[in-house]
Amino acid sequence: MKKTATYDVLVIGAGPAGLSFARALADTELNICLLERQVESVLAAPPPDGRDIALTHDSMRLMRELDMWAHIPRNEISPIRQARVFSGTSSYFLGFDTKGTGKDALGVLVPNNEIRRAAYNAVKKFRNVTIRGKAEVKKVSTGDVHGTIMLANGEKLTAPLIVAADSRFSSARTQMGIPVSLKDFGRAAIVCRMAHDKPHGEIARECFFDDWTLAVLPLQGRQSSIVITLPADQAGDVMAMAPKAFDERIEESFGATLGRLKLVGEKFMYPLVATYASDFAARRFALMGDAAVGMHPVTAHGYNLGLAGADMLAGEIRNALSLGIDIGAPSVLEAYALKHRRASAFLFYGTNALVNVYTDNRPAALMLRAAGLRIANHLPPFKKYVTRQLTGKAA
Ligand SMILES: Cc1cc2nc3c(=O)[nH]c(=O)nc-3n(C[C@H](O)[C@H](O)[C@H](O)COP(=O)(O)OP(=O)(O)OC[C@H]3O[C@@H](n4cnc5c(N)ncnc54)[C@H](O)[C@@H]3O)c2cc1C
């Protein structure tokens, strides 16, 4: 029989949220163990996954504070100076810029694998944080005094607090009996990079067509990150398209703004399922990252919210430590859950509503869509809200 290992905090999942949370607590006296099913060499050098993550100013600030920012190569950080939302091929757009925000960019794009690598590097130097690769969590349960995890290899670990950052399809969440509201859009996102002849002017462009969307996001040089969302039953065909046919299809839809477009590297596909846990905390247990809130990517908030949540829970735990309170006490976890719900509920349901309007082809939705951009363009509070989400509270 193997010995039971005991820690102060067990974190399930060393994705960007789990790693960021561990880093946010790494300079306390807590002994933290991250359990991740992938091997550690992949965490140290994650391969590109096609996602370029739009980071807000709040996220950049947190990443600086957590010493993650310094690990991101400068040539992998691409500023977004303006954003434009188009309906179909119409030249009319809903525009966002930095005017009045005191910032020179709405946000920046950083590849997801660079964020993961930076978070791993920021954490690994701490002796009180153990990163265990190839550690598949099979069973999670909690009691009044501590929580227990069983690994696939039969090992048992305990801690007064278990934090699950094991993705939007979190099995720890299910085992803890936390219901989740799940929205399957019946759609998929295809992401890739494309090179082009003309400069993008550091402008992000998002075009909504009848049953699909195309986002063209500015990277350094004459390259853009492409995000296509389309009905799931069409995604296979687009994935299978030869590069030349794919280039032509994007050029035809996007128009001549960037000149000729050419696929660079691979395409990646993600099913579009949004999830929102009915509770972010339970007895000696908290949900983090996509396991708490799994956003539709169209408004680019998933990791931004995950990082904000990591900061909130770490803040509550630090506070408990300073007051000598049990870090897994209901008051600590509920304070986190309440704050994170306040920060995320409107964005989650608002994003789903936006997706519904732009993927519904019934006449009422078509009319709303046609009018929507013009109305929104003349609604200063709406534009200010969106800009503030990106540039931070100071805007
Ligand atoms: C196409 C696309 C574009 C996006 N664009 C943006 C954007 O612009 N801005 C933004 O903020 N966000 C964006 N996101 C969202 C962002 O990528 C996610 O929110 C973020 O990656 C979630 O991180 P996470 O750590 O919570 O989960 P994950 O990255 O899913 O990590 C979960 C980890 O848990 C591990 N795990 C799972 N189960 C177990 C188990 N039983 N035992 C051990 N380990 C386990 C997994 O191996 C994995 O490493 C985008 C997402 C997509 C799909």
The ligand as a Tripos MOL2 file, in Angstrom:
@<TRIPOS>MOLECULE
LIG
   53    58     1     0     0
SMALL
NO_CHARGES

@<TRIPOS>ATOM
      1 C1        -10.1990   28.9910  -30.4770 C.3       1 LIG1
      2 C2        -10.0440   29.5860  -29.1120 C.ar      1 LIG1
      3 C3         -9.6510   30.9110  -28.9820 C.ar      1 LIG1
      4 C4         -9.5300   31.4870  -27.7060 C.ar      1 LIG1
      5 N1         -9.2000   32.7940  -27.6120 N.ar      1 LIG1
      6 C5         -9.1080   33.3740  -26.3970 C.ar      1 LIG1
      7 C6         -8.7690   34.7600  -26.2650 C.ar      1 LIG1
      8 O1         -8.5540   35.4660  -27.2560 O.2       1 LIG1
      9 N2         -8.6860   35.3020  -25.0060 N.ar      1 LIG1
     10 C7         -8.9060   34.5360  -23.8870 C.ar      1 LIG1
     11 O2         -8.8010   35.0810  -22.7710 O.2       1 LIG1
     12 N3         -9.2120   33.2240  -23.9830 N.ar      1 LIG1
     13 C8         -9.3310   32.6320  -25.1930 C.ar      1 LIG1
     14 N4         -9.6520   31.3060  -25.2980 N.ar      1 LIG1
     15 C9         -9.8940   30.5460  -24.0630 C.3       1 LIG1
     16 C10        -8.6210   30.0020  -23.3990 C.3       1 LIG1
     17 O3         -7.8580   29.2830  -24.3470 O.3       1 LIG1
     18 C11        -9.0580   29.1120  -22.2430 C.3       1 LIG1
     19 O4         -9.9100   29.8460  -21.3900 O.3       1 LIG1
     20 C12        -7.8730   28.6120  -21.3990 C.3       1 LIG1
     21 O5         -6.9590   27.9120  -22.2030 O.3       1 LIG1
     22 C13        -8.3770   27.6790  -20.3070 C.3       1 LIG1
     23 O6         -7.3330   27.3240  -19.4590 O.3       1 LIG1
     24 P1         -7.5770   26.2660  -18.2880 P.3       1 LIG1
     25 O7         -6.2550   26.1210  -17.6170 O.co2     1 LIG1
     26 O8         -8.7550   26.6380  -17.4760 O.co2     1 LIG1
     27 O9         -8.0110   24.9140  -19.0250 O.3       1 LIG1
     28 P2         -7.2460   23.9830  -20.0520 P.3       1 LIG1
     29 O10        -6.3190   24.7720  -20.9230 O.co2     1 LIG1
     30 O11        -8.3040   23.1630  -20.6800 O.co2     1 LIG1
     31 O12        -6.3180   23.0800  -19.1250 O.3       1 LIG1
     32 C14        -6.8390   22.0450  -18.3260 C.3       1 LIG1
     33 C15        -5.6800   21.1310  -17.9240 C.3       1 LIG1
     34 O13        -6.1700   20.1250  -17.0460 O.3       1 LIG1
     35 C16        -5.5950   18.8750  -17.3980 C.3       1 LIG1
     36 N5         -6.5190   17.8170  -16.9280 N.ar      1 LIG1
     37 C17        -7.8130   17.6410  -17.2580 C.ar      1 LIG1
     38 N6         -8.3280   16.5970  -16.6010 N.ar      1 LIG1
     39 C18        -7.3440   16.0940  -15.8160 C.ar      1 LIG1
     40 C19        -7.2660   15.0000  -14.9070 C.ar      1 LIG1
     41 N7         -8.3090   14.2130  -14.6550 N.pl3     1 LIG1
     42 N8         -6.1090   14.7640  -14.2900 N.ar      1 LIG1
     43 C20        -5.0120   15.5550  -14.5150 C.ar      1 LIG1
     44 N9         -5.0240   16.5980  -15.3660 N.ar      1 LIG1
     45 C21        -6.1790   16.8560  -16.0150 C.ar      1 LIG1
     46 C22        -5.4840   18.9490  -18.9260 C.3       1 LIG1
     47 O14        -4.5250   18.0330  -19.4190 O.3       1 LIG1
     48 C23        -5.0820   20.4000  -19.1310 C.3       1 LIG1
     49 O15        -3.6750   20.5790  -19.1150 O.3       1 LIG1
     50 C24        -9.7800   30.7080  -26.5490 C.ar      1 LIG1
     51 C25       -10.1480   29.3600  -26.6790 C.ar      1 LIG1
     52 C26       -10.2860   28.8070  -27.9410 C.ar      1 LIG1
     53 C27       -10.6950   27.3510  -28.0610 C.3       1 LIG1
@<TRIPOS>BOND
     1     1     2 1
     2     2     3 ar
     3     2    52 ar
     4     3     4 ar
     5     4     5 ar
     6     4    50 ar
     7     5     6 ar
     8     6     7 ar
     9     6    13 1
    10     7     8 2
    11     7     9 ar
    12     9    10 ar
    13    10    11 2
    14    10    12 ar
    15    12    13 ar
    16    13    14 ar
    17    14    15 1
    18    14    50 ar
    19    15    16 1
    20    16    17 1
    21    16    18 1
    22    18    19 1
    23    18    20 1
    24    20    21 1
    25    20    22 1
    26    22    23 1
    27    23    24 1
    28    24    25 2
    29    24    26 1
    30    24    27 1
    31    27    28 1
    32    28    29 2
    33    28    30 1
    34    28    31 1
    35    31    32 1
    36    32    33 1
    37    33    34 1
    38    33    48 1
    39    34    35 1
    40    35    36 1
    41    35    46 1
    42    36    37 ar
    43    36    45 ar
    44    37    38 ar
    45    38    39 ar
    46    39    40 ar
    47    39    45 ar
    48    40    41 1
    49    40    42 ar
    50    42    43 ar
    51    43    44 ar
    52    44    45 ar
    53    46    47 1
    54    46    48 1
    55    48    49 1
    56    50    51 ar
    57    51    52 ar
    58    52    53 1
@<TRIPOS>SUBSTRUCTURE
     1 LIG1         1 GROUP 0 **** ****
